[in-house]
Amino acid sequence: MVVTTEYPGGVEVRELMRAKNLIYYRFYYQGSKVIHETATYDTLGRRIGIGNEFDEKGRLEFTKDYDRGIWTVVNVKRHRYGKLQDRMRAKGDSLIKAIYGLEFFSKNVVWCIDGSYMYNSDQQGDWDDVFSKEPKKFLLRYNIKFDGTHVYDEMIEFELDSVGKFIPDPYESIYGFEQLPDSADKVFKLTHAMALDISRQHGLVETDTTRAEAFLKWEGLRTHSLYNGHFRFYVTQRIGSDVVRGARPNHFTRTNHYRVWVFNPWSGEFIDEKKMDQETTWEGAGGYSTGLFAPSK
């Protein structure tokens, strides 16, 4: 099945390959048959494999290897800060290796190309944007491959300054690092299946309409330091919801209530069961949702 969509900047083509459960994506420059960008998506909407971007004459600008987290610049004249960006990315990699170890980095960490950004006094943009001035700050994000099957996006996140030094930031939603004991094995002993099994031993009962969800979670402490939080693994089950009409017409807030089983993913230890809420607020066609939070007493 092929779906074609026209936009002001060009034409998008998505080709669904049912046998492979993949979507091949192409974007053409407006009014031409020259491809601007190619990519491959899996059934979860994640970019995988190799993506390419071309200039208006069809010449390759750069490639992105989403499976290995590698950005390779071909047009070095246009992307003249590419080597600086590579050095900063390497500094970010080294920081993760120093804290969590080479084994964890090699098996569980993949740089998130499209989630990383750079800044200077006049510009801010994606990692592959063309900058007229040298970028001075770099936001690096990394995905975590949890247990060989489940991948959680942008679970490691931090900023580096112009010389590659870590920038503490307690005010923004910048994930830092978890300080583990020197004696700890820096690998995730917990798996998705283990967490569900242990939750069932602690009272989880699923039905066709009350299925559990499980995911890796960063609990930030918002402290001005390198170590400012910890990873936890949540198994959640919705147990009810309330909808409240707002003061304005068509303004509503839905509060979903959850039972949450909490695990230490490094040790596999069951930590606690607690109640948490999540809110979705909307007005007409627009709205937003919060993450899980402790309900007010």
Secondary structure by P-SEA (a helix, b strand, c coil): cbbbbbcccbbbbbbbcccccbbbbbbbcccccccccccccccccccccbbbbbccccccccccccccbbbbbcccccccaaaaaaaaaaaaaaaaaaaccaaaaaccccccccccccccccccccccccccccccbbbbbbbbbccccccccccccccccccccbbbbccccbbbbbbccccccccccccaaaaaaaaaaabbbbcccbbbbbbbbbbcccccccccbbbbbbbcccccbbbbbccccccbbbbbbbbbbbbccccccccbbbbbbbbbbbccccccccccccccc
